[in-house]
Amino acid sequence: LRRIPEHAIQERLRISFDSLKAPNLKNTFLDISCFFIGRKKEYVAEVLEGRYGCNPEDDFGTLIERSLIKVDDSGTISMHDLLQEMGRGIVKDESPENPAQRSRIWSQEDAWKVLKMQMGTDFVKGLTLDVTRSEDKSLSTRSFTNMEDLKLLQINGVDLTGSFERLSKVLTWICWLECTLRFLPSDFALDYVFVIDMKYSNIRELWKEKK
């Protein structure tokens, strides 16, 4: 590490990623590097099964065998920092200057900018934002209008207002910790959701019909 420049290390690590032949393997690695470090394997398996329509256990086994991810005795997924950096670098290279043109948005700064400025595009497949410790929590559902193919969404602590019809109809994972709503609006499409995680929220009813 002292002798070899960081860019050279990343190039060598990239060989391991490029050697993954199946697209699902590459996507699973990128999803984990962007969103799921520190999560339980069973939880991530449910999310990715909904996203790709197949059980990802074999993919996990291949990634573990190639030392791209680790799963400890408690079932928690981890990854070496350099591998995580490499995975996120691959996604960033999709559009170095514009995060709204990337398939995954994990940076809190990028996610807030894209949503607050309503820059979203249908290229975004996954986005995570956590404002539980921020003073500014309010966002409009208009921020999601153009993210028609968004499947993975985490918006912890967000105070979301407006018509929920604007959210993607193909969401498969919703993580909304500390949700301020008391019920989910009836215009919130959950037809494809495999995992909905709303711990520490104010939810008292799952649905409430419009009057």
C-alpha positions in Angstrom: 0.0 0.0 0.0 2.9 2.4 0.7 4.6 1.6 -2.6 1.7 1.4 -5.0 -0.3 4.5 -5.9 -4.0 4.3 -5.0 -5.2 4.5 -8.6 -3.0 1.4 -9.4 -4.5 -0.5 -6.5 -8.1 0.3 -7.7 -7.1 -0.9 -11.2 -6.0 -4.2 -9.8 -9.1 -4.6 -7.7 -11.2 -3.8 -10.7 -9.9 -7.0 -12.3 -11.9 -9.0 -9.7 -15.0 -7.1 -10.6 -14.6 -7.4 -14.3 -14.1 -11.1 -14.0 -17.7 -11.5 -12.8 -19.5 -12.7 -15.9 -23.2 -12.6 -14.8 -24.7 -9.1 -14.7 -26.6 -10.0 -11.5 -23.3 -10.7 -9.8 -21.9 -7.3 -10.7 -25.2 -5.6 -9.7 -25.3 -7.4 -6.4 -21.7 -6.3 -5.6 -22.5 -2.7 -6.6 -25.7 -2.7 -4.5 -23.9 -4.0 -1.5 -21.0 -1.5 -1.8 -23.4 1.4 -2.2 -26.2 0.5 0.2 -25.9 -2.6 2.3 -22.6 -2.7 4.2 -23.4 -3.6 7.8 -26.8 -5.1 7.0 -27.8 -8.7 7.8 -27.4 -11.1 4.9 -31.0 -12.4 5.2 -32.3 -8.8 5.0 -30.2 -8.0 1.9 -31.2 -11.3 0.3 -34.9 -10.4 0.6 -34.3 -6.9 -0.9 -32.2 -8.2 -3.8 -34.6 -11.0 -4.5 -37.3 -8.4 -5.0 -35.0 -6.3 -7.2 -33.8 -9.0 -9.5 -36.5 -11.7 -9.2 -34.2 -14.5 -8.1 -32.6 -15.8 -4.9 -29.2 -14.1 -4.5 -27.7 -16.7 -2.2 -25.6 -18.2 -5.0 -24.3 -14.7 -5.8 -23.4 -14.1 -2.2 -21.5 -17.4 -2.2 -19.5 -16.4 -5.3 -18.7 -13.0 -3.9 -17.5 -14.5 -0.7 -15.4 -17.1 -2.5 -13.7 -14.3 -4.5 -13.2 -12.3 -1.3 -15.3 -9.4 -2.6 -17.6 -9.5 0.5 -17.4 -11.1 3.9 -20.2 -12.4 6.2 -19.4 -12.8 9.8 -20.8 -15.3 12.4 -23.7 -13.0 13.1 -24.7 -12.9 9.4 -23.5 -9.2 8.9 -22.2 -8.3 5.5 -18.9 -6.3 5.3 -16.4 -5.4 2.6 -12.9 -4.1 2.6 -12.8 -0.3 2.4 -10.8 -0.4 -0.8 -13.3 -2.7 -2.4 -16.1 -0.5 -1.4 -14.3 2.5 -2.8 -13.8 0.6 -6.0 -17.4 -0.3 -6.3 -18.6 3.2 -5.7 -16.0 4.5 -8.1 -17.5 2.3 -10.8 -20.9 3.8 -10.2 -19.5 7.4 -10.1 -17.8 6.8 -13.4 -21.2 6.4 -15.0 -21.5 10.2 -14.8 -18.6 11.8 -13.0 -20.2 15.3 -12.9 -24.0 14.6 -12.5 -25.1 12.2 -9.8 -28.7 12.2 -11.3 -27.3 10.3 -14.2 -25.9 7.4 -12.0 -27.7 4.2 -11.3 -27.1 4.5 -7.5 -26.9 7.5 -5.3 -25.4 6.9 -1.8 -23.7 10.1 -1.0 -25.8 12.2 1.4 -24.7 15.4 -0.3 -25.5 14.1 -3.8 -28.9 12.6 -2.7 -30.0 15.8 -1.0 -29.0 17.9 -4.0 -30.7 15.7 -6.5 -33.9 15.6 -4.5 -34.1 19.2 -3.3 -33.4 20.5 -6.8 -35.7 17.9 -8.4 -32.9 16.7 -10.7 -34.0 13.0 -10.7 -33.9 10.9 -13.9 -35.1 7.4 -14.8 -31.5 6.3 -14.8 -31.5 6.2 -10.9 -32.3 2.7 -9.7 -31.3 3.2 -6.0 -31.0 6.2 -3.6 -30.3 6.5 0.1 -30.8 9.6 2.2 -30.7 9.9 6.0 -31.7 13.2 7.6 -32.5 12.0 11.0 -29.8 14.3 12.5 -30.4 17.2 10.2 -32.6 20.2 10.8 -33.8 20.3 7.2 -36.0 17.3 6.7 -38.7 18.5 4.3 -39.0 17.3 0.7 -41.8 17.2 -1.9 -42.8 14.1 -3.7 -42.2 16.1 -6.8 -38.5 15.3 -6.2 -39.2 11.8 -7.4 -41.4 12.6 -10.4 -38.8 11.5 -13.1 -37.3 8.6 -11.2 -39.7 6.1 -12.8 -37.4 3.1 -12.5 -36.3 3.7 -8.9 -36.4 0.4 -7.0 -34.3 0.9 -3.9 -35.2 3.8 -1.7 -34.1 4.8 1.8 -35.3 8.2 3.1 -34.8 8.0 6.9 -36.2 10.9 8.8 -37.6 12.7 5.7 -40.8 14.7 6.0 -42.3 13.9 2.6 -45.3 16.0 1.4 -47.4 16.0 -1.7 -49.0 13.3 -3.9 -47.4 9.9 -3.5 -48.5 9.0 -7.0 -45.3 10.7 -8.1 -43.1 8.0 -6.5 -41.9 5.1 -8.6 -44.4 2.4 -9.2 -41.7 -0.3 -9.2 -40.2 0.2 -5.7 -39.0 -3.1 -4.2 -37.3 -1.8 -1.0 -38.5 1.1 1.1 -36.6 2.0 4.2 -38.2 5.0 5.9 -37.1 5.0 9.5 -38.6 7.8 11.7 -41.4 8.4 9.2 -43.6 11.2 10.5 -46.8 10.0 8.8 -49.5 8.3 10.8 -50.7 6.2 7.8 -49.5 5.4 4.3 -51.6 7.3 1.7 -53.7 5.1 -0.6 -52.0 6.5 -3.6 -48.6 5.1 -2.5 -48.0 2.2 -4.9 -46.5 -0.9 -3.1 -47.3 -3.5 -5.7 -43.7 -4.7 -6.1 -42.4 -4.0 -2.6 -40.6 -7.0 -1.1 -39.2 -5.2 2.0 -40.7 -2.2 3.8 -38.7 -1.1 6.8 -40.4 1.7 8.9 -39.0 1.2 12.4 -39.3 4.1 14.8 -42.1 5.7 12.8 -45.4 7.2 13.7 -47.3 4.8 11.5 -50.6 3.7 13.1 -52.5 2.5 10.0 -51.0 0.9 6.9 -53.6 2.5 4.6 -56.1 5.3 4.8 -58.5 5.8 1.9 -59.1 9.2 0.4 -62.4 10.8 1.3 
